[in-house]
Amino acid sequence: MATQYSEYGEFTRYTDGSAHGPGDGRRHRLPLALRAPVEARAWREFAYVLLGLPISVVLFVFAVTMLSLGAGLLVTFLGIPVLAAGLAGCRGFGAVERTRARALLGLEVATPEPLRPRARGALAWMGAMLRSGTSWRHVLYAVLHLPWAVFSFSVAVAFWAYGWAMLTYPLWFWLFPMYGGQGGLQLYGDEQHRVYLDNPFEITVTALVGLLFTLATPWIVRALTTVDRVMVHGLLGPSRLASRVVELESDRGVVVDAAAADLRRIERDLHDGAQARLVALAMDLGLAKEKLREDPQAAARMVDEAHGEVKTALQELRDLARGIHPAVLTDRGLDAALSAVASRCTVPVQVEVDLTQRPAPAIEGIAYFTVSELLQNVSKHSRARSASVDVWRVENRLMVQVVDDGVGGADTSAGSGLAGLAGRLDAVDGILVVDSPVGGPTRVTAELPWRSV
């Protein structure tokens, strides 16, 4: 899940069901630098820093106490359950911190992988807790976050307090001569003389300095909370290995679904196309056999029609075989196979393949079907006059780009064939990027991992 800030004040969470803040798309008269101190996001981040110190103190004390107590009791059996309870408590605090980051920073962090004890019972649970890397990362967060919380709290409160105090100094400086017995804020003082900010010029300069502090404070707090974002995401979220496992499981599902869809398509094409024609051909030949003696001319016409049906059925079988895996791709590679696909497109297509060696057959097949699908879209929807296909290699990635000068407007999020194509590429760690403004041109770039034969 990705989080992006549209303006300083409102955050936008982009997920499959995108949620946009209420400030999206609004035009402000004041520039961002001037309105930042009063924006909602600045106050949320400041509140996050303020809450961070007391929460970190409690979390640090709990973690250090439980770990120290558990380590000291390891000479007895009591140390193991104390350590496990401490780790479990840190995981609970981690859930609170993820919720706080989500509410105040707009940071979406997935829940880490749950414990998977090898058996039932308290001992298995304690063993799983002690072996869990996620639990120890929560403890590391508890220990590291306290010194950072102290630093960020001190800096944020100092800048915020001094900035607003100096900015509003013209409104409350009269308190010093009336109740304090001095002309104003004391800038300098020793035994001989003292300097007070008490004349209009000094008061104005103080307010201007306070304005600079006030304008800079939201950005300083934002920089401080950036470190918190990194710590929460890195230590309280799922590990890279767990995220990779989830991603691979999802990709496996996509591959299985795509293979099932291909099988259904092949079955449908065979049943509705070549099989139906062959059945009709068998019936026509049977009728021609019966009429051969009675009416040779009619039988000859029926055989001639059957001959045409045979040609059509053979063409459909060739197209079906080409759709499964074309022989030209296996024999001669991407250059020849893509040239054959381009020749069947309804618009002129220029093909350029710059590869010194062939990729693995699986990657080669995916690249071929990607270009085939994109050129079908060009023929059906683009209303283009020309198109081009470029294939090249960049380090360990195979790049495929299809460009047309059509009307544009292609979008992977509209539930079209591009979405399915992007899913298939993602299943093999590939990427599909569509740049298709309304009015064109359309540029679709596919990036695949390079695997040699």
C-alpha positions as CSV (number, residue, x, y, z in Angstrom):
1,M,0.0,0.0,0.0
2,A,1.4,3.3,-1.0
3,T,0.9,6.6,0.7
4,Q,1.3,9.9,-1.1
5,Y,0.7,13.5,-0.1
6,S,-1.2,15.6,-2.5
7,E,-0.8,18.9,-0.7
8,Y,0.8,19.7,2.6
9,G,-2.4,19.5,4.5
10,E,-4.2,16.4,3.3
11,F,-2.9,12.9,2.6
12,T,-4.1,10.5,-0.1
13,R,-3.9,6.8,0.3
14,Y,-3.6,5.0,-3.0
15,T,-4.8,1.4,-2.8
16,D,-7.1,-0.7,-4.9
17,G,-9.9,1.4,-3.4
18,S,-8.2,4.7,-3.4
19,A,-9.1,7.1,-0.6
20,H,-8.5,10.8,-1.2
21,G,-8.3,13.5,1.4
22,P,-10.9,16.3,1.3
23,G,-8.3,18.8,0.2
24,D,-7.6,17.1,-3.1
25,G,-8.0,19.1,-6.2
26,R,-8.6,22.4,-4.4
27,R,-6.7,25.5,-5.5
28,H,-5.5,27.7,-2.7
29,R,-4.8,31.4,-2.9
30,L,-1.9,31.3,-0.4
31,P,1.3,29.4,-1.4
32,L,2.1,26.2,0.4
33,A,4.9,27.7,2.4
34,L,2.6,30.3,4.0
35,R,-0.3,28.1,4.8
36,A,1.7,25.1,6.1
37,P,1.7,26.1,9.8
38,V,-2.1,26.1,9.9
39,E,-2.7,23.0,7.7
40,A,-4.2,19.9,9.3
41,R,-1.3,17.8,8.4
42,A,1.2,20.0,10.3
43,W,-0.9,19.7,13.5
44,R,-1.3,16.0,13.1
45,E,2.4,15.5,12.7
46,F,3.1,17.7,15.7
47,A,0.6,15.7,17.7
48,Y,2.4,12.5,16.7
49,V,5.7,13.9,18.0
50,L,4.1,15.0,21.3
51,L,2.5,11.6,21.9
52,G,5.7,9.8,20.8
53,L,7.7,10.7,24.0
54,P,5.3,9.4,26.7
55,I,4.5,6.3,24.6
56,S,8.2,5.6,24.0
57,V,9.0,6.0,27.7
58,V,6.4,3.4,28.6
59,L,7.4,1.1,25.8
60,F,11.1,1.4,26.6
61,V,10.6,0.8,30.3
62,F,8.4,-2.2,29.6
63,A,10.8,-3.8,27.1
64,V,13.9,-3.3,29.1
65,T,12.3,-4.4,32.4
66,M,10.8,-7.6,30.8
67,L,14.0,-8.5,28.9
68,S,16.2,-7.9,31.9
69,L,13.9,-9.8,34.2
70,G,13.6,-12.6,31.7
71,A,17.4,-12.8,31.1
72,G,18.0,-12.8,34.8
73,L,15.5,-15.7,35.4
74,L,16.9,-17.8,32.6
75,V,18.7,-19.9,35.2
76,T,15.3,-21.0,36.1
77,F,12.4,-22.1,33.9
78,L,10.6,-18.8,34.7
79,G,12.8,-16.8,32.3
80,I,11.3,-18.3,29.2
81,P,7.7,-17.3,29.9
82,V,8.8,-13.8,31.1
83,L,10.7,-13.3,27.9
84,A,7.8,-14.5,25.8
85,A,5.4,-12.3,27.6
86,G,7.7,-9.3,27.1
87,L,7.9,-10.0,23.3
88,A,4.2,-10.4,23.1
89,G,3.7,-7.1,24.9
90,C,6.1,-5.4,22.5
91,R,4.1,-6.7,19.6
92,G,1.0,-5.3,21.2
93,F,2.6,-1.9,21.5
94,G,3.6,-2.3,17.9
95,A,0.0,-2.5,16.9
96,V,-0.7,0.7,18.8
97,E,2.2,2.4,17.0
98,R,1.0,1.3,13.6
99,T,-2.5,2.6,14.4
100,R,-1.0,5.9,15.6
101,A,1.1,6.3,12.5
102,R,-2.0,5.5,10.3
103,A,-4.2,8.0,12.1
104,L,-1.7,10.9,12.4
105,L,0.8,10.4,9.6
106,G,-1.3,8.6,7.0
107,L,1.2,5.8,6.9
108,E,-0.3,2.4,6.0
109,V,1.8,-0.4,7.4
110,A,0.6,-4.0,7.0
111,T,0.2,-6.2,10.0
112,P,3.3,-8.5,10.3
113,E,2.9,-12.2,9.8
114,P,1.2,-14.0,12.7
115,L,2.9,-16.5,14.9
116,R,2.8,-20.1,13.6
117,P,3.5,-22.5,16.5
118,R,4.5,-25.9,15.4
119,A,2.1,-27.5,17.9
120,R,-0.6,-26.6,20.3
121,G,0.1,-25.5,23.9
122,A,1.8,-22.8,25.9
123,L,5.3,-24.2,25.3
124,A,4.9,-24.2,21.5
125,W,3.6,-20.7,21.7
126,M,6.5,-19.5,23.7
127,G,9.0,-21.2,21.4
128,A,7.4,-19.6,18.4
129,M,7.4,-16.2,20.1
130,L,11.1,-16.5,20.9
131,R,12.0,-17.6,17.4
132,S,10.0,-14.9,15.7
133,G,12.2,-12.3,14.1
134,T,9.2,-9.9,14.0
135,S,9.0,-10.0,17.8
136,W,12.6,-9.1,18.2
137,R,12.2,-6.3,15.7
138,H,9.5,-4.9,17.9
139,V,11.9,-5.0,20.8
140,L,14.5,-3.2,18.8
141,Y,11.9,-0.5,18.0
142,A,11.1,-0.1,21.7
143,V,14.8,0.4,22.5
144,L,15.7,2.7,19.6
145,H,12.7,4.9,19.5
146,L,13.1,6.4,23.0
147,P,16.3,8.5,22.3
148,W,14.8,9.6,18.9
149,A,11.5,10.5,20.6
150,V,13.4,12.6,23.2
151,F,15.3,14.4,20.4
152,S,12.3,15.0,18.1
153,F,10.1,16.1,21.0
154,S,12.7,18.7,22.2
155,V,13.3,20.1,18.7
156,A,9.7,20.2,17.7
157,V,8.4,21.8,20.9
158,A,11.3,24.3,21.0
159,F,10.7,25.5,17.4
160,W,7.0,25.5,17.8
161,A,6.9,27.4,21.1
162,Y,9.6,29.9,20.1
163,G,8.1,30.5,16.7
164,W,4.6,31.2,17.9
165,A,5.8,33.1,20.9
166,M,7.9,35.5,18.9
167,L,5.3,35.8,16.1
168,T,2.6,36.9,18.6
169,Y,5.0,39.1,20.7
170,P,3.4,42.4,19.5
171,L,0.2,41.1,21.1
172,W,1.5,40.3,24.6
173,F,4.8,42.3,25.1
174,W,2.8,44.9,27.3
175,L,2.8,42.3,30.0
176,F,6.4,43.0,30.9
177,P,6.2,46.7,31.7
178,M,2.8,46.3,33.4
179,Y,3.5,43.2,35.5
180,G,7.2,42.4,35.2
181,G,8.8,45.7,35.9
182,Q,10.9,45.6,32.7
183,G,10.5,47.0,29.2
184,G,10.1,43.7,27.4
185,L,11.9,40.5,26.6
186,Q,15.5,40.6,27.7
187,L,17.8,40.0,24.8
188,Y,21.0,40.6,26.8
189,G,22.0,41.6,30.3
190,D,25.0,42.0,32.6
191,E,25.9,44.0,35.7
192,Q,26.2,47.3,33.8
193,H,23.3,47.3,31.3
194,R,20.5,45.3,29.9
195,V,18.9,45.2,26.4
196,Y,15.2,44.8,26.1
197,L,13.0,44.3,23.0
198,D,10.8,47.2,23.7
199,N,10.6,49.6,20.8
200,P,8.5,49.2,17.7
201,F,11.4,48.3,15.5
202,E,12.6,45.6,17.8
203,I,9.1,44.3,18.3
204,T,8.6,44.1,14.5
205,V,11.9,42.3,14.0
206,T,11.1,39.8,16.7
207,A,7.7,39.1,15.1
208,L,9.4,38.6,11.7
209,V,12.0,36.2,13.2
210,G,9.1,34.4,14.8
211,L,7.3,34.2,11.4
212,L,10.4,32.5,9.9
213,F,10.5,30.0,12.8
214,T,6.8,29.4,12.5
215,L,7.0,28.8,8.7
216,A,10.0,26.5,9.1
217,T,8.6,24.5,12.0
218,P,6.2,22.3,9.9
219,W,9.0,21.3,7.6
220,I,11.3,20.5,10.5
221,V,8.6,18.4,12.1
222,R,8.0,16.7,8.8
223,A,11.6,15.8,8.5
224,L,11.5,14.4,12.1
225,T,8.4,12.3,11.4
226,T,10.1,10.9,8.2
227,V,12.5,9.1,10.5
228,D,9.5,7.8,12.4
229,R,7.9,6.6,9.2
230,V,11.1,4.7,8.3
231,M,11.3,3.1,11.8
232,V,7.6,2.1,11.9
233,H,7.7,0.7,8.3
234,G,11.0,-1.1,8.7
235,L,10.6,-2.5,12.3
236,L,6.9,-2.9,12.9
237,G,5.8,-4.0,9.5
238,P,6.1,-7.4,7.8
239,S,9.6,-8.5,6.9
240,R,10.8,-8.5,3.3
241,L,10.8,-12.2,3.2
242,A,7.2,-12.4,4.4
243,S,6.1,-9.8,2.0
244,R,7.9,-11.7,-0.8
245,V,6.1,-14.9,0.2
246,V,2.8,-13.2,0.1
247,E,3.6,-11.6,-3.3
248,L,4.7,-15.0,-4.7
249,E,1.5,-16.7,-3.4
250,S,-0.5,-14.0,-5.1
251,D,1.5,-14.3,-8.3
252,R,1.0,-18.1,-8.2
253,G,-2.7,-17.5,-8.1
254,V,-2.5,-15.2,-11.1
255,V,-0.5,-17.8,-13.0
256,V,-3.0,-20.6,-12.2
257,D,-6.0,-18.4,-13.2
258,A,-4.3,-17.4,-16.4
259,A,-3.5,-21.0,-17.3
260,A,-7.1,-22.1,-16.5
261,A,-8.4,-19.2,-18.7
262,D,-6.1,-20.3,-21.6
263,L,-7.2,-23.9,-21.3
264,R,-10.9,-22.8,-21.4
265,R,-10.1,-20.5,-24.4
266,I,-8.4,-23.4,-26.3
267,E,-11.3,-25.8,-25.5
268,R,-13.8,-23.2,-26.6
269,D,-12.0,-22.5,-29.8
270,L,-11.6,-26.2,-30.6
271,H,-15.3,-26.9,-29.8
272,D,-16.8,-24.0,-31.6
273,G,-14.3,-23.8,-34.5
274,A,-12.3,-26.7,-35.8
275,Q,-14.4,-29.4,-34.2
276,A,-17.7,-28.1,-35.5
277,R,-16.2,-27.8,-39.0
278,L,-14.8,-31.3,-38.9
279,V,-18.2,-32.7,-37.9
280,A,-19.9,-30.8,-40.7
281,L,-17.1,-32.1,-43.1
282,A,-17.7,-35.7,-42.0
283,M,-21.5,-35.3,-42.6
284,D,-20.9,-33.7,-46.0
285,L,-18.5,-36.4,-47.1
286,G,-21.0,-39.0,-46.0
287,L,-23.8,-37.4,-48.1
288,A,-21.4,-37.2,-51.0
289,K,-20.6,-40.9,-50.7
290,E,-24.3,-41.7,-50.9
291,K,-24.8,-39.5,-54.0
292,L,-21.7,-40.7,-55.7
293,R,-23.5,-43.3,-57.8
294,E,-26.9,-41.6,-58.2
295,D,-25.7,-38.0,-59.0
296,P,-21.9,-37.8,-59.5
297,Q,-22.0,-34.1,-60.3
298,A,-23.8,-33.2,-57.0
299,A,-21.4,-35.5,-55.2
300,A,-18.5,-33.6,-56.9
301,R,-19.9,-30.3,-55.8
302,M,-20.2,-31.6,-52.2
303,V,-16.7,-32.9,-52.2
304,D,-15.5,-29.5,-53.5
305,E,-17.3,-27.7,-50.7
306,A,-15.8,-30.2,-48.2
307,H,-12.4,-29.4,-49.6
308,G,-13.0,-25.7,-48.8
309,E,-14.1,-26.7,-45.3
310,V,-10.9,-28.6,-44.8
311,K,-8.9,-25.6,-45.8
312,T,-10.8,-23.4,-43.3
313,A,-10.5,-26.0,-40.5
314,L,-6.7,-26.2,-41.2
315,Q,-6.4,-22.4,-41.0
316,E,-8.2,-22.3,-37.7
317,L,-6.0,-25.1,-36.3
318,R,-2.9,-23.1,-37.5
319,D,-4.2,-20.0,-35.8
320,L,-5.0,-21.9,-32.6
321,A,-1.5,-23.5,-32.6
322,R,0.0,-20.1,-33.2
323,G,-2.0,-18.8,-30.2
324,I,-0.6,-21.5,-28.0
325,H,3.0,-21.2,-29.0
326,P,4.0,-20.4,-32.6
327,A,6.6,-22.6,-34.2
328,V,8.4,-19.6,-35.7
329,L,9.1,-18.3,-32.1
330,T,10.7,-21.6,-31.2
331,D,12.7,-21.9,-34.4
332,R,13.8,-18.4,-35.2
333,G,13.2,-16.3,-32.1
334,L,11.5,-13.0,-31.2
335,D,12.5,-11.0,-34.3
336,A,10.9,-13.3,-36.8
337,A,7.9,-14.1,-34.6
338,L,7.1,-10.4,-33.9
339,S,7.5,-9.6,-37.5
340,A,4.9,-12.2,-38.3
341,V,2.6,-10.8,-35.7
342,A,3.1,-7.3,-37.1
343,S,2.3,-8.4,-40.6
344,R,-1.2,-9.4,-39.5
345,C,-1.9,-6.0,-37.8
346,T,-4.3,-3.7,-39.6
347,V,-1.8,-0.8,-39.5
348,P,1.8,-0.7,-40.6
349,V,4.1,-1.8,-37.8
350,Q,7.8,-1.3,-37.7
351,V,9.6,-4.0,-35.6
352,E,13.1,-3.6,-34.2
353,V,14.6,-6.3,-32.0
354,D,18.1,-5.6,-30.6
355,L,19.1,-8.7,-28.8
356,T,22.5,-10.4,-29.0
357,Q,21.1,-13.7,-27.5
358,R,17.8,-15.2,-26.9
359,P,16.1,-15.1,-23.5
360,A,14.7,-18.2,-21.7
361,P,11.8,-19.7,-23.6
362,A,9.3,-18.7,-20.9
363,I,10.3,-15.1,-20.9
364,E,10.5,-15.1,-24.7
365,G,6.9,-16.5,-24.9
366,I,5.6,-13.9,-22.5
367,A,7.2,-11.1,-24.5
368,Y,5.7,-12.5,-27.7
369,F,2.2,-12.7,-26.3
370,T,2.5,-9.3,-24.7
371,V,3.3,-7.7,-28.1
372,S,0.6,-9.8,-29.7
373,E,-2.0,-8.6,-27.2
374,L,-0.9,-5.0,-27.6
375,L,-1.0,-5.1,-31.4
376,Q,-4.5,-6.6,-31.2
377,N,-5.5,-3.6,-29.1
378,V,-3.9,-1.3,-31.7
379,S,-5.9,-3.0,-34.5
380,K,-9.2,-2.9,-32.6
381,H,-9.3,0.3,-30.5
382,S,-6.5,2.8,-31.3
383,R,-7.6,4.1,-34.7
384,A,-3.9,4.5,-35.3
385,R,-2.2,5.1,-38.7
386,S,1.1,3.4,-37.7
387,A,2.8,1.6,-34.8
388,S,6.2,0.4,-33.8
389,V,7.6,-2.4,-31.7
390,D,11.0,-2.2,-30.0
391,V,12.7,-4.9,-28.0
392,W,16.0,-4.5,-26.2
393,R,17.9,-5.6,-23.2
394,V,19.1,-3.4,-20.3
395,E,21.4,-5.3,-17.9
396,N,19.2,-8.1,-16.4
397,R,15.9,-6.8,-17.8
398,L,14.1,-7.4,-21.1
399,M,12.4,-4.3,-22.4
400,V,9.4,-4.3,-24.8
401,Q,7.8,-1.1,-26.0
402,V,4.8,-0.7,-28.3
403,V,4.0,2.8,-29.6
404,D,1.1,3.9,-31.8
405,D,-0.2,7.3,-33.0
406,G,-3.9,6.5,-32.1
407,V,-6.5,8.3,-30.1
408,G,-5.0,7.3,-26.7
409,G,-7.0,6.9,-23.5
410,A,-5.8,3.4,-22.6
411,D,-5.9,2.6,-18.9
412,T,-5.0,-0.5,-16.9
413,S,-7.4,0.4,-14.1
414,A,-10.5,0.3,-16.3
415,G,-10.8,-3.5,-16.2
416,S,-9.6,-3.9,-19.8
417,G,-7.2,-6.5,-21.2
418,L,-4.3,-4.3,-20.2
419,A,-5.1,-5.1,-16.5
420,G,-4.9,-8.8,-17.2
421,L,-1.7,-8.3,-19.1
422,A,-0.2,-6.3,-16.2
423,G,-1.2,-9.2,-13.8
424,R,0.5,-11.8,-16.0
425,L,3.7,-9.7,-16.1
426,D,3.6,-9.1,-12.4
427,A,3.5,-12.9,-11.9
428,V,7.0,-13.1,-13.3
429,D,8.3,-10.0,-11.6
430,G,7.5,-7.9,-14.7
431,I,6.1,-4.4,-15.0
432,L,3.7,-2.8,-17.4
433,V,3.7,1.0,-17.8
434,V,1.0,2.6,-19.9
435,D,1.4,6.2,-21.0
436,S,-1.7,7.0,-23.0
437,P,-3.0,10.6,-22.8
438,V,-6.3,11.4,-24.4
439,G,-5.6,12.2,-28.0
440,G,-2.5,10.0,-28.1
441,P,0.0,8.8,-28.7
442,T,0.0,5.6,-26.7
443,R,3.3,4.2,-25.3
444,V,3.2,0.8,-23.5
445,T,6.4,-0.4,-22.0
446,A,6.8,-3.9,-20.6
447,E,9.8,-4.9,-18.4
448,L,10.6,-8.5,-17.9
449,P,13.4,-10.2,-16.0
450,W,16.1,-11.5,-18.3
451,R,16.8,-15.2,-18.0
452,S,19.2,-16.8,-20.4
453,V,18.7,-20.1,-22.1
